[in-house]
Amino acid sequence: MIPSLTIILLCQLLGEAVTRGLGWLVPGPVLGMVFLLIFLGLRDRIRAKLPEFGKTLDSTGKGLLAHLSLLFIPASVGVVQRLDVVAQYGLGLVVALVVSTFVTLVVTVVTFVVVSRLSGSSIETERQGATHD
Amino acid sequence: MTDPSFSLWVYLSQSPLLWLTVTLAAYVIADRISMTFRRHPLCNPVLMSVVTVALVLWATGTSYPVYFEGAKFVHFLLGPATVALAIPLYENRRVVLRAILPMMVALVFGSVTAIVSAVWVAELFGMPETILISLAPKSVTAPVGMGITETLGGDPALTAILIMLTGVIGSIMVTPLMNALRMKDWRARGFAVGLASHGIGTARAFQVNSLAGTFAGIAMGLNALVTALLLPFVLRLLTAD
């Protein structure tokens, strides 16, 4: 777990260094994700000779993502304490959020499904991906 | 002559230990409740934990900076978690590459819808322009959304609140809505919630299905990029008349 976490942190560090060093607008962790993608591609090649290489990376990363909800708590608590700002503008803002989120979900999912049917890339993937429920 | 329980409280309230533990405990309890109700949309772990922690802070008269001293260790992990999105992405790379076209079209339609629909409804309620600007990037991940608002002359603090609420609203809405629409494609379901409700929506998607989570993560990243590029133009068109 510690070697895996080190690799993930190294990717983030590299991402932060590049994006800040070159003055890019991309957030450091996003660039770090690209570096980890490259690393995963290299890992597959190294694994041909060393099958144990980077074995725990998948479980560490997935463990982190399984508890993504936890990571939003600290920032959200700060935000909840300032709900009075929203209250000040009344119901209109909440209605706008609910309506817009609803319409956005519908438009996005329908567009995705329609285009995927038209371009012939739909059915086979429906059964993929394990359900964790 | 200090009361020992009082000096214990003084120690705990000043050390990161207490608030880190409270954050984790609130999450563990909320996650258990969510699992007991088989991930029922209304048992949203983020919402339940945030309300719990906020009530504890209010009851103990603890300020947010003191709380954050402990909670920052959890907050820090958002960066590594973003990096870790590469793992399911790499694992599903063939499925993802085959879906490039539907993703790109859904991204443009979804991104514009997210901005325009929010601004239109708020305009119906007669909201002033600074509010409209602060509302427009509500579907984008918080650091990027707040940055956009700041550049365009809105209120980043208000944007942060609206982003958080959008995340929770989308996470609660997505499962019943997709089931009602009879959408069975996990790629499309995940992509929609990641686009509409960023990281909090992505967290929900990972709880339900790993492929949905992967597509949610991609949508979150792409929507941040597209909204940052499109928003100035879309806003100018919307507020011109």
Interface residues (C-beta under 8 A of the other chain):
Chain A: L5 I8 L9 C11 Q12 G15 L25 P27 G28 P29 V30 G32 M33 V34 F35 L36 L37 L40 G41 L57 D58 T60 G61 K62 L64 L65 A66 H67 L68 S69 L70 L71 F72 I73 P74 A75 S76 V77 G78 V79 V80 Q81 R82 L83 V85 V86 Y89 G90 L91 G92 L93 V94 V95 A96 L97 V98 V99 S100 T101 F102 V103 T104 L105 V106 V107 T108 V109 V110 T111 F112 V113 V115 S116 S119 S121 S122 T125 E126 Q128 G129 A130 T131 H132 D133
Chain B: T23 L24 A26 Y27 D31 R38 R39 P45 V46 S49 V50 V51 V53 A54 L57 Y64 Y67 F68 A71 K72 V74 H75 L77 L78 G79 P80 A81 T82 V83 A84 L85 A86 I87 P88 L89 Y90 E91 N92 V95 R98 A99 L101 P102 M103 V105 A106 F109 G110 T113 A114 S117 A118 V119 V121 A122 L124 F125 G126 M127 I131 L135 K138 S139 A142 P143 V144 A157 L158 A160 I161 L162 M164 L165 T166 G167 I169 G170 M173 V174 L177 M178 L181 M183 K184 D185 W186 R187 A188 R189 F191 A192 V193 L195 A196 S197 G199 I200 T202 A203 R204 F206 Q207 V208 N209 S210 L211 A212 G213 T214 A219 G221 A228
